[in-house]
Amino acid sequence: MKLTKGLILGSAAMFAGAGAQAADLPIKAKAIEYVKICSLYGAGFYYIPGTDTCIRLGGYLRADTMLATNADFDAASSGVGGARNRLSNHLQTQTRQDLQIDTRTATEYGMVRTFAELAFTWRTGTYSGTGTTGVNGATAYTTSLTSQVAGGSLGIYYAFIQFGGFTFGKAESQFRTPWAEYPANNFELPGSAGWDPVNQISYTADFGQGITASFSAQDQVPNYQSNVWNVSGATAAGLATGTYGANDIGGSRAPDLVARVRVDQAWGLFQASIAAHDNHAAYYGADETTGHPGDKWGWAGQLALSIKNLPTGAGDTINLTGVYTNGASRYNFHDYMGNAFAIYGGASAAGAYQSLGLAGVSDSVFVTGAGQQLTTTYGFNGGYTHNWNPYWNSSVFGAWAAVRYNNTAKGYICGAFVTTLALSTGVAGCNPDFNYAVVGTKTSWTPVKGFTFTGELAYMMLDQKYAGGSTVTLPLQASIAKPAAAYELKDQGSLQLLLRAQRNF
């Protein structure tokens, strides 16, 4: 028994010794790749392990509350918002997570850059529908995916490649200014081409000392096309919402062509931009045999000025933009704004149920058998921002824009108003021109770096040009619970408040 036990212990010791020797043998370990800081392109960049490409991640998380509107950052100017009744929202909320991905690689031909900005958004939405018993009320929550209870939407704001002075993909329009419609505000203002990026092929020449020139061909369809109205197709229901005809836009035939010169230096910025826009209408009627109007090119021009480091305080700025368009109205009334307005209020004319401010924006109008009449717009916006200290700043801002139809176009539209809506003052009292203005103020508090609370108050004014005391007779509008009745055409205003908390990273 002792002999057996000794053999077992000896064998165990032998195998243990062999294991110890094997463990002591050198083993080639896998190399560890550490993330290294990339100092070539500024703070926040790191090398992607195993490559010579630098990457920076950033973005923000934002929570907004809007009071007295159904829209985000915009006035209650149409639909149930403009109705100002029990169907209108007094509260609208939105939450957004934004992610920015910036990569850059140095090559023998210059830097290759890609940039993408993705936004995940959820907002309140509204109720819609007409009760089956004839009682107007909500039968369903909005079907928009942006507003589903556990849903939301993905917005692809930017997605472009830059190389050798060229830009390919979805980037900011070369027409717009760095501040776009936000000279000192969050509320949407006319008087600019807007912020929304657009698909394009662009080339920018850099002459040094902050002087550049850019040339671009950009997609006109999602951002820069308003209405091409065939007034022969106007209906009472459409006219009641500021839609002055059947929208008769044909397929795209040419991109918008843009040129820009910019001087960006320590004192501020100066920019001049110009754009050409093709208005391509579809057919007069239901098929090809009805004929169509010929194409007409419109255009837009813009001048902008920014003055930095004012004597009123460190970091104080003034931003100013002025725009003129003919047949290219979205370069003034941009795509984040509506292009048809119907705002209700109290009436003063005898026999009128309520008052109504009506207005519509178009690139052109025509009637069956005739050519396009281009619409003229012009406007400006501006803002001043003052920094009280590193934590607090305040701003004041404003905008004014005008829409003007030529006499031929007015004849088309007014004929529809008189015959379809029984305009009480007749053709003599009809004028579809209008002005749109906004004034406001904003104050922000940044208690810690990258985290800001904002309060912003804005007042919108719609100045329509129909003769005083004019009334129209509208049909029942079930979607906004407005009865068939006489309504006085009258100027309107709308006050909104934005409350925001935002964390940048």
Wavefront OBJ file of the C-alpha trace (Angstrom):
o trace
v 0.000 0.000 0.000
v 2.862 2.346 0.823
v 4.511 1.458 -2.487
v 1.351 2.239 -4.454
v 0.871 5.552 -2.655
v 4.475 6.516 -3.374
v 4.111 5.770 -7.076
v 0.967 7.917 -7.318
v 2.573 10.862 -5.495
v 5.683 10.593 -7.616
v 3.705 10.576 -10.844
v 1.715 13.601 -9.712
v 4.908 15.473 -8.899
v 6.365 14.605 -12.314
v 3.289 15.908 -14.191
v 3.155 19.009 -11.977
v 6.772 19.723 -12.784
v 6.153 19.253 -16.502
v 3.180 21.679 -16.303
v 5.272 24.237 -14.496
v 7.982 24.041 -17.165
v 5.397 24.452 -19.974
v 3.945 27.526 -18.284
v 7.381 29.037 -18.050
v 7.884 28.854 -21.834
v 7.672 32.304 -23.579
v 4.332 32.913 -25.425
v 3.963 35.643 -28.100
v 1.208 37.984 -26.777
v -1.193 39.847 -29.125
v -0.207 43.474 -29.504
v -2.494 45.972 -27.764
v -3.594 48.912 -29.928
v -4.167 52.021 -27.842
v -6.408 54.887 -29.008
v -4.112 57.821 -29.776
v -4.972 61.504 -29.825
v -4.987 63.060 -33.303
v -3.782 66.661 -33.051
v -3.918 67.440 -36.798
v -7.499 68.718 -36.896
v -8.141 70.233 -33.477
v -9.517 69.014 -30.154
v -11.583 65.854 -29.859
v -10.033 63.816 -32.686
v -8.564 60.325 -32.174
v -6.927 57.868 -34.564
v -9.106 54.905 -35.439
v -6.914 51.974 -34.198
v -4.899 50.387 -36.969
v -5.511 53.267 -39.440
v -4.265 56.761 -40.230
v -7.847 58.120 -40.147
v -8.886 60.503 -37.378
v -12.417 60.546 -35.969
v -14.401 62.846 -33.697
v -17.793 62.069 -32.162
v -20.104 64.803 -30.909
v -23.707 65.896 -30.704
v -26.343 67.009 -28.238
v -29.442 65.934 -26.337
v -32.266 68.459 -26.363
v -35.669 68.729 -24.662
v -38.102 71.403 -25.911
v -41.494 72.653 -24.848
v -43.441 75.001 -27.122
v -46.498 76.864 -25.837
v -49.433 78.116 -27.967
v -48.534 76.291 -31.185
v -48.860 72.906 -32.900
v -45.453 73.280 -34.562
v -41.853 73.086 -33.371
v -40.104 76.501 -33.456
v -42.868 77.916 -35.688
v -46.076 79.914 -35.347
v -49.608 78.539 -35.116
v -50.228 79.650 -38.674
v -52.291 76.916 -40.375
v -54.390 73.784 -39.787
v -55.593 73.065 -36.266
v -52.940 75.424 -34.873
v -54.257 78.367 -36.868
v -57.870 77.418 -36.048
v -57.419 78.604 -32.436
v -60.160 76.457 -31.006
v -60.501 73.321 -28.882
v -58.613 71.279 -31.488
v -55.476 73.462 -31.194
v -52.537 72.445 -29.029
v -51.561 74.740 -26.181
v -48.531 72.542 -25.526
v -46.061 70.854 -27.898
v -42.977 68.933 -26.735
v -39.990 67.443 -28.506
v -36.933 65.449 -27.473
v -33.942 64.885 -29.748
v -30.659 62.981 -29.567
v -28.175 64.221 -32.158
v -25.004 62.324 -33.168
v -22.197 63.830 -35.279
v -19.461 61.679 -36.868
v -16.477 63.471 -38.415
v -13.586 61.544 -40.040
v -10.477 62.995 -41.704
v -7.529 61.377 -43.467
v -4.403 63.114 -44.746
v -3.405 61.889 -48.228
v -0.851 62.905 -50.846
v -3.735 64.642 -52.673
v -4.979 66.506 -49.623
v -7.442 65.750 -46.829
v -10.379 63.385 -47.330
v -13.223 64.220 -44.983
v -16.583 62.585 -44.293
v -19.228 64.051 -42.024
v -22.619 62.753 -40.922
v -25.162 64.131 -38.470
v -28.008 61.866 -37.383
v -30.901 63.002 -35.196
v -33.351 60.751 -33.362
v -36.497 62.763 -32.634
v -39.725 62.235 -30.709
v -42.414 64.888 -30.464
v -45.901 65.292 -29.028
v -47.892 65.413 -32.263
v -51.616 66.059 -32.117
v -55.033 64.445 -32.443
v -56.884 64.179 -35.716
v -60.087 62.861 -37.207
v -63.818 63.562 -37.259
v -66.187 61.598 -35.081
v -68.398 59.045 -36.854
v -71.514 60.482 -35.218
v -70.871 63.892 -36.730
v -69.259 65.225 -33.551
v -65.900 66.788 -34.373
v -63.301 65.444 -32.029
v -60.292 63.197 -31.906
v -60.755 59.657 -33.121
v -57.050 58.872 -33.456
v -53.671 60.067 -32.294
v -51.477 61.319 -35.142
v -50.154 58.531 -37.350
v -46.792 60.264 -37.782
v -43.986 57.893 -36.769
v -42.230 60.883 -35.233
v -44.980 61.035 -32.617
v -45.780 57.408 -31.850
v -45.794 56.572 -28.145
v -42.774 54.255 -28.405
v -41.661 55.441 -31.831
v -39.775 58.422 -33.167
v -37.920 59.248 -36.348
v -34.376 59.274 -37.711
v -33.279 62.450 -39.438
v -30.190 62.385 -41.647
v -29.169 66.024 -41.512
v -25.694 65.805 -43.038
v -23.967 63.043 -45.006
v -21.170 64.276 -47.276
v -17.623 63.688 -48.521
v -15.089 66.490 -49.059
v -11.926 66.157 -51.146
v -9.794 68.586 -53.104
v -12.223 71.479 -52.621
v -15.219 69.390 -53.749
v -18.247 68.459 -51.633
v -20.415 65.464 -52.570
v -23.633 64.581 -50.722
v -26.011 66.231 -48.281
v -24.445 69.418 -46.935
v -25.455 73.003 -46.242
v -26.442 74.925 -49.351
v -23.693 77.149 -50.695
v -26.360 79.885 -50.866
v -27.008 80.040 -47.124
v -25.139 81.919 -44.418
v -23.490 80.182 -41.428
v -26.435 81.264 -39.243
v -29.142 80.642 -41.905
v -32.546 81.597 -40.422
v -31.094 81.767 -36.893
v -29.246 85.112 -36.550
v -29.898 85.134 -32.789
v -32.870 82.811 -32.277
v -34.418 79.323 -32.504
v -37.821 80.368 -33.885
v -38.173 80.039 -37.686
v -37.624 83.310 -39.554
v -38.097 84.187 -43.237
v -35.442 86.166 -45.074
v -32.999 83.323 -45.764
v -32.591 80.072 -47.662
v -32.921 78.122 -44.430
v -30.744 75.698 -42.517
v -31.811 72.350 -43.953
v -28.895 70.646 -45.829
v -29.360 69.557 -49.443
v -27.800 67.009 -51.846
v -25.223 68.720 -54.044
v -21.963 68.677 -55.950
v -19.981 71.783 -55.052
v -16.510 73.224 -55.490
v -14.963 75.817 -53.173
v -11.859 77.778 -54.121
v -9.864 79.139 -51.165
v -7.910 82.333 -51.949
v -6.502 82.708 -48.437
v -7.149 85.271 -45.701
v -10.693 83.916 -45.307
v -11.746 84.669 -48.896
v -13.545 81.833 -50.731
v -15.742 81.318 -53.775
v -18.139 78.381 -54.184
v -20.064 76.963 -57.137
v -22.752 74.322 -56.730
v -25.403 72.222 -58.436
v -27.956 71.244 -55.781
v -31.169 69.215 -55.641
v -34.185 71.532 -55.893
v -36.903 69.058 -54.970
v -37.023 68.675 -51.146
v -35.765 72.119 -50.060
v -36.194 74.705 -52.783
v -39.550 74.051 -54.456
v -42.652 75.808 -53.139
v -45.903 75.877 -55.144
v -46.541 75.991 -58.893
v -50.263 76.762 -58.845
v -52.698 76.063 -61.678
v -55.401 78.489 -60.565
v -57.883 76.816 -62.925
v -57.870 73.955 -60.415
v -58.612 76.146 -57.379
v -61.306 74.856 -54.998
v -63.186 76.419 -52.113
v -61.555 74.002 -49.687
v -58.087 74.904 -50.956
v -58.627 78.652 -51.078
v -59.856 78.520 -47.472
v -56.370 77.337 -46.423
v -54.325 79.796 -48.515
v -53.801 77.326 -51.386
v -54.582 79.351 -54.500
v -54.741 76.519 -57.021
v -53.911 72.915 -57.817
v -50.206 72.309 -57.235
v -48.979 71.445 -60.728
v -45.273 70.681 -60.313
v -43.637 68.477 -62.937
v -40.599 66.244 -62.521
v -37.224 67.911 -61.993
v -35.318 68.859 -65.158
v -32.318 70.719 -63.760
v -30.622 71.266 -60.409
v -30.532 74.678 -58.808
v -27.283 76.428 -59.759
v -25.625 78.397 -56.963
v -22.605 80.707 -56.689
v -21.242 82.345 -53.541
v -18.415 84.689 -52.513
v -17.516 84.895 -48.817
v -15.054 86.896 -46.718
v -14.679 85.397 -43.226
v -12.166 87.188 -40.998
v -11.635 88.192 -37.374
v -13.870 91.272 -37.661
v -16.817 89.266 -39.028
v -18.217 87.957 -42.298
v -19.545 89.271 -45.606
v -21.290 87.063 -48.163
v -23.001 87.433 -51.533
v -24.976 84.508 -53.005
v -27.025 83.933 -56.151
v -29.122 80.943 -57.274
v -30.997 79.943 -60.454
v -34.128 77.772 -60.170
v -36.053 76.027 -62.996
v -39.868 76.072 -62.689
v -41.078 73.012 -64.592
v -44.869 72.584 -64.543
v -46.817 69.430 -65.344
v -49.992 69.389 -67.509
v -53.006 71.674 -67.660
v -55.353 68.697 -67.216
v -55.478 65.011 -66.403
v -53.341 63.717 -69.287
v -50.620 64.630 -71.772
v -53.059 65.778 -74.462
v -54.146 68.796 -72.385
v -50.827 70.592 -72.957
v -48.596 72.428 -70.495
v -46.942 75.801 -69.888
v -43.305 76.288 -70.830
v -40.504 76.243 -68.259
v -39.434 79.504 -66.640
v -36.205 80.046 -64.748
v -36.377 81.980 -61.505
v -33.552 83.335 -59.403
v -32.615 84.469 -55.900
v -29.946 86.827 -54.583
v -28.689 87.365 -51.061
v -26.351 89.716 -49.154
v -25.269 88.961 -45.587
v -23.122 90.626 -42.938
v -21.892 89.500 -39.519
v -20.016 91.790 -37.115
v -18.155 90.143 -34.246
v -16.559 91.306 -30.993
v -18.640 94.439 -30.635
v -17.646 97.074 -28.039
v -20.780 96.161 -26.041
v -19.091 92.982 -24.763
v -16.806 90.065 -25.513
v -18.376 87.688 -28.030
v -21.295 90.009 -28.862
v -22.457 89.689 -32.479
v -24.813 91.213 -35.037
v -26.013 89.046 -37.961
v -27.952 90.523 -40.898
v -29.360 88.901 -44.073
v -31.299 90.298 -47.030
v -32.879 88.247 -49.843
v -34.676 88.974 -53.138
v -36.336 86.243 -55.235
v -38.281 85.963 -58.478
v -39.702 82.506 -59.156
v -37.607 80.964 -56.350
v -39.561 81.729 -53.175
v -38.049 78.998 -50.967
v -34.843 81.040 -50.816
v -36.870 83.485 -48.715
v -39.710 81.434 -47.167
v -37.567 78.367 -46.467
v -38.651 74.739 -46.235
v -39.036 74.706 -42.425
v -41.832 77.244 -42.772
v -45.290 76.690 -44.188
v -46.161 78.120 -47.602
v -49.907 78.538 -47.009
v -51.330 80.432 -44.030
v -54.815 80.437 -42.484
v -55.065 82.076 -39.043
v -58.410 82.696 -37.358
v -59.398 85.395 -34.882
v -62.254 87.596 -33.714
v -64.411 89.453 -36.252
v -65.469 93.080 -36.394
v -67.388 93.086 -39.714
v -71.150 92.781 -39.456
v -72.442 89.318 -40.279
v -69.030 87.634 -40.084
v -68.667 84.561 -37.889
v -64.931 85.087 -37.291
v -61.956 86.786 -38.944
v -59.340 85.016 -41.049
v -55.858 85.869 -42.267
v -55.222 84.120 -45.604
v -51.939 84.032 -47.521
v -50.036 81.756 -49.872
v -46.476 81.500 -51.200
v -45.701 80.207 -54.693
v -42.903 80.129 -57.235
v -45.357 80.728 -60.074
v -49.059 80.687 -60.997
v -50.881 80.078 -64.268
v -54.257 79.097 -65.698
v -55.054 76.463 -68.299
v -53.776 77.534 -71.710
v -51.459 80.271 -70.394
v -47.825 80.555 -69.330
v -46.316 80.785 -65.839
v -46.307 84.098 -63.953
v -43.337 84.190 -61.559
v -43.872 85.306 -57.952
v -41.604 87.938 -56.395
v -40.547 87.903 -52.730
v -38.068 89.870 -50.676
v -37.153 90.020 -47.031
v -34.506 90.296 -44.347
v -33.724 88.978 -40.894
v -31.306 90.051 -38.202
v -30.298 89.491 -34.628
v -28.094 90.946 -31.903
v -26.615 88.763 -29.138
v -25.141 90.221 -25.943
v -23.126 88.207 -23.407
v -23.736 89.498 -19.890
v -21.045 87.197 -18.484
v -19.701 83.698 -19.257
v -22.983 82.159 -18.042
v -25.752 84.428 -19.353
v -26.587 85.896 -22.766
v -29.606 87.577 -24.299
v -30.619 88.411 -27.840
v -33.202 90.342 -29.808
v -34.171 89.326 -33.330
v -36.616 90.090 -36.094
v -37.561 89.371 -39.678
v -39.806 90.832 -42.356
v -40.689 89.323 -45.727
v -43.076 90.201 -48.545
v -44.816 88.237 -51.313
v -45.860 90.121 -54.431
v -47.894 88.806 -57.390
v -47.859 90.614 -60.743
v -51.103 91.991 -62.187
v -51.712 88.966 -64.413
v -51.292 86.550 -61.500
v -53.551 88.710 -59.320
v -56.221 88.550 -61.999
v -56.082 84.743 -61.984
v -56.226 84.449 -58.170
v -58.851 87.155 -57.656
v -61.105 85.626 -60.279
v -61.078 82.407 -58.218
v -61.764 84.301 -54.984
v -64.733 86.195 -56.375
v -66.387 83.238 -58.102
v -65.538 80.487 -55.597
v -65.541 82.257 -52.209
v -67.897 85.168 -53.035
v -65.420 87.887 -52.001
v -67.708 90.704 -50.828
v -65.580 93.565 -52.188
v -65.193 91.925 -55.617
v -62.106 92.083 -57.770
v -61.463 95.691 -56.681
v -60.994 94.576 -53.064
v -58.856 91.542 -53.893
v -55.091 91.556 -53.398
v -53.255 88.291 -52.577
v -50.007 90.122 -51.693
v -48.964 89.911 -48.055
v -46.203 90.634 -45.533
v -44.942 88.254 -42.845
v -42.966 89.497 -39.834
v -41.512 88.138 -36.570
v -40.003 89.887 -33.542
v -38.653 88.180 -30.453
v -36.151 87.873 -27.650
v -34.163 84.998 -26.165
v -32.224 84.513 -22.914
v -29.909 81.573 -22.179
v -28.169 80.376 -19.005
v -25.196 78.004 -19.140
v -24.472 76.921 -15.527
v -21.800 74.442 -16.645
v -19.944 74.116 -19.926
v -22.056 72.499 -22.647
v -25.352 72.571 -20.689
v -27.788 75.419 -21.453
v -31.312 76.443 -20.478
v -33.156 78.772 -22.893
v -36.363 80.784 -22.848
v -37.510 82.440 -26.086
v -40.588 84.550 -26.837
v -41.600 85.335 -30.439
v -44.540 87.158 -32.005
v -45.526 86.538 -35.635
v -47.619 89.001 -37.679
v -49.458 88.262 -40.935
v -50.247 91.481 -42.835
v -52.648 90.618 -45.678
v -53.686 93.095 -48.350
v -57.378 92.362 -48.988
v -59.560 95.463 -48.670
v -60.741 96.295 -45.165
v -64.100 94.770 -44.349
v -63.843 92.120 -47.080
v -65.601 88.861 -46.322
v -65.534 85.440 -47.958
v -68.001 82.581 -47.665
v -66.264 79.344 -46.729
v -67.579 75.767 -46.791
v -67.605 73.514 -43.735
v -64.034 72.611 -42.758
v -64.538 69.476 -40.712
v -60.850 68.864 -40.009
v -60.629 72.096 -37.971
v -64.307 72.330 -36.871
v -64.967 75.611 -38.697
v -68.578 75.979 -39.900
v -69.747 77.076 -43.319
v -70.115 80.826 -42.801
v -68.947 84.303 -43.780
v -65.454 85.214 -42.508
v -63.841 88.644 -42.428
v -60.391 88.828 -44.087
v -58.169 90.507 -41.531
v -54.532 90.748 -40.333
v -53.566 88.260 -37.623
v -50.827 87.706 -35.047
v -49.534 84.728 -33.064
v -47.454 84.613 -29.843
v -45.285 81.575 -28.987
v -42.944 80.635 -26.126
v -40.073 78.121 -26.343
v -38.464 76.525 -23.266
v -35.373 74.388 -23.880
v -32.732 72.357 -22.053
v -29.746 71.192 -24.123
v -26.555 69.267 -23.336
v -23.789 69.426 -25.966
v -20.939 66.935 -26.033
l 1 2 3 4 5 6 7 8 9 10 11 12 13 14 15 16 17 18 19 20 21 22 23 24 25 26 27 28 29 30 31 32 33 34 35 36 37 38 39 40 41 42 43 44 45 46 47 48 49 50 51 52 53 54 55 56 57 58 59 60 61 62 63 64 65 66 67 68 69 70 71 72 73 74 75 76 77 78 79 80 81 82 83 84 85 86 87 88 89 90 91 92 93 94 95 96 97 98 99 100 101 102 103 104 105 106 107 108 109 110 111 112 113 114 115 116 117 118 119 120 121 122 123 124 125 126 127 128 129 130 131 132 133 134 135 136 137 138 139 140 141 142 143 144 145 146 147 148 149 150 151 152 153 154 155 156 157 158 159 160 161 162 163 164 165 166 167 168 169 170 171 172 173 174 175 176 177 178 179 180 181 182 183 184 185 186 187 188 189 190 191 192 193 194 195 196 197 198 199 200 201 202 203 204 205 206 207 208 209 210 211 212 213 214 215 216 217 218 219 220 221 222 223 224 225 226 227 228 229 230 231 232 233 234 235 236 237 238 239 240 241 242 243 244 245 246 247 248 249 250 251 252 253 254 255 256 257 258 259 260 261 262 263 264 265 266 267 268 269 270 271 272 273 274 275 276 277 278 279 280 281 282 283 284 285 286 287 288 289 290 291 292 293 294 295 296 297 298 299 300 301 302 303 304 305 306 307 308 309 310 311 312 313 314 315 316 317 318 319 320 321 322 323 324 325 326 327 328 329 330 331 332 333 334 335 336 337 338 339 340 341 342 343 344 345 346 347 348 349 350 351 352 353 354 355 356 357 358 359 360 361 362 363 364 365 366 367 368 369 370 371 372 373 374 375 376 377 378 379 380 381 382 383 384 385 386 387 388 389 390 391 392 393 394 395 396 397 398 399 400 401 402 403 404 405 406 407 408 409 410 411 412 413 414 415 416 417 418 419 420 421 422 423 424 425 426 427 428 429 430 431 432 433 434 435 436 437 438 439 440 441 442 443 444 445 446 447 448 449 450 451 452 453 454 455 456 457 458 459 460 461 462 463 464 465 466 467 468 469 470 471 472 473 474 475 476 477 478 479 480 481 482 483 484 485 486 487 488 489 490 491 492 493 494 495 496 497 498 499 500 501 502 503 504 505
